[in-house]
Amino acid sequence: MDSESNTTIPDDAMHIVKTEFKLFNILPEINFKERILRRCHKKQISGYIIYSNYGRNAFGEMEGERRDINKIKEWILACCIPTPFLNRINFSCYEISFKVERLPFQERHTVPKDATFLSDLKEDYYERVKVEPEEKVTDLDDRHVEYAEFYRQNSEQEETSEP
């Protein structure tokens, strides 16, 4: 038995994952708000969605089985957002969720208290880590001088060899 088979997670693994999403240019006449709630409840996806721009844009978070979230994504792309728009849908990478208590998917008007976004975690990293400035090179080392000299000689030779 090789070690890779012990560390690979199969596609059909029943892990609950979390993803953040942003939707742009939602069609207004398709009753999207009710339809996404119904579909997420049917697939037991938890999380929330917050609308902006009179319901044309939205963002939020989904938790559920990866294949169910992928089906929701496919439905959104196929039926809810017109193809010509470049910015249609953005989903973050999946992360395994360890939440014990999961509330049904719901429409919200504000972000839940103590919500942590993946982008916040990335920004927090730079606040926690002290980055040492690189040393500035004031003098050219010998390699640079040799390269510059080689380049100058070759360019002079090309100029003189042209008819």
N, C-alpha and C positions, 0 to 999 in steps of 0.2 A: 504494500500500500504506500503510495507516494504522499509526501507532505502537502502537496498542492490540493489534493482532494479533501483534506481536512480543513483547509482555510477558505475554500470557495463556497459561496452561498448559492444554492440552486435557484433558478428563476421562479420555481413554483413554491419557494419557501413562504410560509404564512407569517411573515413579519409585518407588523404595523409600522408604516413609515409616515413621515411628516414632510410636507413640502409647502413652500410659500409660492404664491402666484400673483400675477398682474394680468389683467385682461384689458384690451383696448378696442374701441370701436364696436361695442356690442350692438347688434341690431335692436332697435327699440320696439319693433312691432311683433316680436316673437314670444312675448311673455317669458323672458329669460329668468326673471327673479323666481317665479313660482316653479318653473321647470327644473332649475338647478337644485333647488331645495328638495323637490320630490325625488330627483335622481340620486342625490347624495344620501337621502334617508333610506331609499330602497337598497343602496349598496353599503349601508352602514358606515358612511364616511362622516367623520366629525370635523369640526372646525368652524370657520366663519367667513363671511364675505362682507366687504364694505364698499358701497357704491359711491362714485363721484361723477361730476359732469352730467347730472340728470340721468344717471343709470347707464351712461355710455361707456364708462370705465369702471373697473373694480379691482380690488386687491384683497388678499386674505390668506388663509392657511387651511390646508386639508390634511387629515390624518385618516389612514385606512390601509387596506391592502394595496400593494403597488399596482396590481392588474386592474383593480377597480378605479383607482385614480387615473390610470392610463386611459381607461374607457371614457371617463368624464372628459379628459383632455381631447380625445378624438371627437367626441360629440360636440364640444365647444368649437373646435376648428371646422368641423364639417357643417354645422347648422347655425352657429350663433354669431360668427364674426366674418364679414366679407373678405374674400381672398385678396383683393388688390392691396390691402393695407399691409405695409411692411411690419409695423409694430402691431402684432395681433395678440400674442399670448407669450408670457414669460413664466416659466416654472423653475424654482430652484432645484438643486440636486436633492435627492431623497436622503433623509437621515432616519435611522431607526428610532422610533418613539418608544419611550419607556413609561409614558403616562398610564396610570392605572384607571383613572376616572376620565371618561371621554364623553363630552356633551354632544348631542346631535348637531349636525351642520345647521347654521343659522345666519340670518342677516343681522348685522350689527351696525350701529352708527358711530361707535368709537372702538378703538383697539382695546382688547381685554387688559385689565390691570396685570402688571408684571409680565407682559408678553415680551419675549426675547426673539428678535429676528436674526436670521443668519447673518445679514449684513451688519447688524450691530455687533455680533460676536467678532467679525473680522476687524471692524474698526477698533474694538476694545483691545484686540491683540496689539495693535500699534501703540496704544496708550500704555500698556503694561510692559512692553519690551523696550529697553533702552538701546537705541541704535547708535553705535559709535560712528562718528564721521570718518570717512576715509582720509588717509593721508594725502595731502596735496603734493604733487611732484613739482618742485620748483626748477630743478635742473633736468635736462633731458639725459637719460642714461645712454650708454654707448650704443645700445641696440637701435635706438631711435636715430641717433646721429648717423650710424652706418646705413640705415635704411634711407634716410633723407639724402645722403651722399650718393647712394646707388641710384635712387630715383632721378636726382639731378643729372648725373652722368648719362643715364639712358635717354633722358629727354633731350639733352644736348646733342647726343649722337643721332637721334631721330631727326632733329631739326637740320643738322648738317647733311644728312644723307638724302633728304628730299630734294628733287630736281628743281 
